């Protein structure tokens, strides 16, 4: 397995869910697999769950880990080809990635979008150049447009907590003071589409996701209507795709409250974290949610991805 960037890189997502459930029962069963192997984690932006869960996943497999925070631990990287490098960038991504991949067996990279140039962001400049120049497999730790490790963990969490064969899962936009990427909602939609769920996306008009992401998934502009009979509520903010990167609304009526959760079928509340309390959802909703076991699943899904890559070396 040379890359993990989206659900499209997974031959059978449902089979992977069953595999990771078995791995979760005995996470040290493959500790010899990663012996004398090194994982490099390259971060262009902050991280808590992704950093710690992926490091621990590597340790469970017997790997060593190196972490590089670009811009603070290393040189500022130039991404463009043909550039006369007389500015603030001291090293070109081409040399940097080739060198990094000489020192390790798998590279993980995390980057965020600019939220100013949609075409450039959706071309995945940083991630695509790491894949292009790396001599070893590359794992996306989140990119400009997707967060596959989060999406995989979300699918596992739904599978573990569902009480009927085809649960109703609702992705709900919620307000936020800052403009946020579409990466997590994009990944959530794609991984739920790969699972056996009844997926509904609800948001104010103007917050439609990319057509190639949403496909035939039902979109409901009335949040209360979308919540009716839901088994899972997944809250997340994202900025506009059409009016790229813009905040079109901060409507507090979209905050997830106990009253709204009563419209559901005793739904489980999910969020990728970090979550702004009493903005995205109220204290009572968060404190009665499954966000903590959901976060724990980040460890095991990352471990399965690394295991698959180690087996292909």
N, C-alpha and C positions, 0 to 999 in steps of 0.2 A: 504494500500500500504506500504509494508515493506522496499522497496528499490527503488532508482532511480539511475541507473548506466549506462543505455544505452537505445536506442530506443526500445530494446527488452522488457523492463519493462512496456511499454505503450501498452495497449490493442488495441487502434485504434489511431495512430498518427494524422490522418487527422481530426478525431473528436476532438481531443485535440486542434488542431489549431483553429477550429471553437469556441471551448469553451473559449480559451484564448482571442480571438477577442472580445467576449462578456464581459469577465472580464476586459479587457482593457477599455471598455466604462464606467465602474463603479468600479474602483479598491477598493473602500471602502465598497462595498456591503456586504462583509463577515467579517467585523471587529470584530464581536462578536465571530466568530469561534475560534480565537486564544486567547481569553481572558484567563488569568491565565496559558497560555502555554509558554514554553521557547524553543528557537532554539539555539543550540550550534554550532558555526562555528569554525572548527579546521583547521589551515593553517600550512602546512609544507613548503610553499614557498609563494612568494609575490603575491598580487592580488589587482586590483583596481575595475574593473567592477564586478567581481564575488562577492567580499566582499560587495561592496556598494549596488549592485542590490538585493542580497539575503537578506541583512539586511532590506532594504526598503520594500521588498516584505513581510517580516515577520511583519514589523510595520503596513503595510496596512491590515494585517489580525488580528491585535490586539495582536501580540506576543511580548514577550520580547526576547532580543538577548544577548548571551554571546559569546565573541570572544577570542580564544586562539591561540597564535602564538607559535607553538612547537619549543623548542630550545631557545627561548628568554623569553616567558612568563611562560613556564613550563619546566619540566625536559626533558632531551634528552631521547628518547624512544628506548628500545631494541625491535627489531621485531622478532628475531629468538627464537624458542622454544628450550629448553634444554641447553641454553647458561649459562656458568658460568659468571655472570655479574661482572667481576673484571676490566672492561674497563671504557669507558667514558659514557656509558648509565646508568642513575640512576634509571629508572623506566621501567618496562616491559609493552608493549602495552596491554596485557591482563588486568592487574589491571587498567591501565589508562582509557581504553575504558569503562570498567564496571563502574568505578566511574563517568566518564563524563556522561554516559547515565542514571545514577541515578539522576543527577541534571537537566535534561532537558527532553523534549518530542520528539524532533527530533534532529539528529546530522548531520551536513554537514561536509565533510572532503575533503581537497584539497591536492594533492601530485603530484610530478613530477617523471619521470623515471630517472634511473641512466644513461641511454644511453650507458651502457657498457655491460650489461647482458640482452640480449633480452628475454630469457626464463623467467628470474625472473621478468622483467618488465611486460611482457604480462601475468604473473600469478597474477598481481595486488596485490602484497604483502600487502601494507598499506590498501588499500580499502577493500580487502577481510577480513582482520583481524578486521577492524572496524565493518563490517557486522556480522562477526562471534561472536564477544564479546558484541556488543551493545544490550541493552535491549529494545531499541526504534528504529523507522525507521531511515534509513541512506540515505542521499542525496550525490551523488558525485558532488563536486564542481570543478572537473577535476581530472583525475587520470593519471596513467602512460601511458594509451593507448586510453583514450577517454575523451571527454568534452561534456557530454549530454545536459547540460543547454545551452551551446553555439549552439549545433546542433539544438535544439528545437527552439531557437530564430532565427536561420538562416532559418529554414523552415517557420516560421511565417512571416519573412521579405519577403521571396520570394513570399509567398501567397498574401501578402498585395500589392506588387508592380507589380505582373505579369499582363500582358495585353492580354494574350491569354491562352487558356485552358491548353496547355502543353508546358511551356517555355523551351528553351534550356539553361541549367545551366552548366557553365564550372568552374571546380576547377583547378586553374593553380598554379603550383610550381613557386616560385620566389626566387631570391638569398637572402642570409642573412649571416652576418659575423660569426654567432654562430651556433652550432648544436642544432636544435630544435626537440621536440618530434613529433610523428605522431598523437597525441591525437586529435587535432582540425581537421585535414583532415580526420582522421578515423571517427569522429563523423559526420562531414559534409556529407561524402559519405553515411553513414548509414541512416541519417535522410532524405537525398534527395532520396535515394532508397525507402524509405517509403512513399514519396510524389509522386505526378503525374507530374514528370519532365523528360526531356530528358537530362540525366547527362553524361558529358564527363570529363575525368580527363586528364590533360596534364602536362608532366614533362620530364626532360631529362632522358635518359636511366640510370638505376641504382637506380632510386627513386621510384620504384614500391612499392605500399602499400601492406600490408599483403593479401594473397589470400583470406582469410576468410572475409576480409573487402571489397575488390574490386569486388569479385564475377564476374558477367557478365557485369559489367559497362565498357563502351568503354574507352580505353586508347589511346590517340593520342600523339605521340612524337614530332610532329611539332606544336608548339604553335600557329602560324598564322593560320594554317588549323583548329585547334580546335576552334579558336575565330570566325570563319566565321558564321554569322547568330546567334550568341549567344545573349540571352536576359539578362543574368546575368554572370558577371565574378567575381569569388571569388578567391582572391590571398592568398596564404599561403606558407610559407617555411616549409619544414620538412627534417630531416636527413634521411639517407638511412636505409631501413628496412633489406635488405639482408646483406649489409656491415654495420652492426648495429651501429647507432649513428655517422656514418662518414659523413663528408662533401665531396662530390664527385665533386662538381662544385660551383663556385661563378659567373657563366657566367652572365654578366650584360645585355646581350641581352634578358634575360627572365624578366627583369623589365617591369612592365606594364606601357605603355606610351599612350599618346593621339593618336599617330599614330596606335597603336595596337587596341585601343578601336574603331577606325574608321572601323575596319574589322567586327565589330559586328553589331547587329540589334539595335543600340543605347542602348547598354547594360548598366545596372546598375552595378556599381562597389561595391563590398563588401569585408570587411576584419573584422576579429574578434577584432582587436586592442589588444595591442599597435602596431603601424605600423612604421617601419623605412622609413621615407620619402626619396624618390629618391634612394632607394634600392629595396624595394618591389614594390613601385609604385611612379610615379612622383607627385609633388605637384598638378599639374593641374588635374590629375586623382582623387586624394584623395579629393581635394576641390570641386569636382563635383560628389561626390559619395553619397551613402546612409549609410555610416558607423555610423553616429550619431544616426539616427532612429533605425538602426540595434542594436546598443548598448542599446538604450532605451528598446528594446524588451526583453533584458535580465531580466529586472525587472518583466515583466508580465508573462513570461514563468516560472520564478522561483516561482512566486506567485501561479500559477496554480498547480505546483508540490507540494508546501507546503500545499495548500488547499486540494489536494487529500489525502495527508498523514494525515492531521488533521481530515478529515472526516472518516478515517479508524481507528482512535484511540478508 
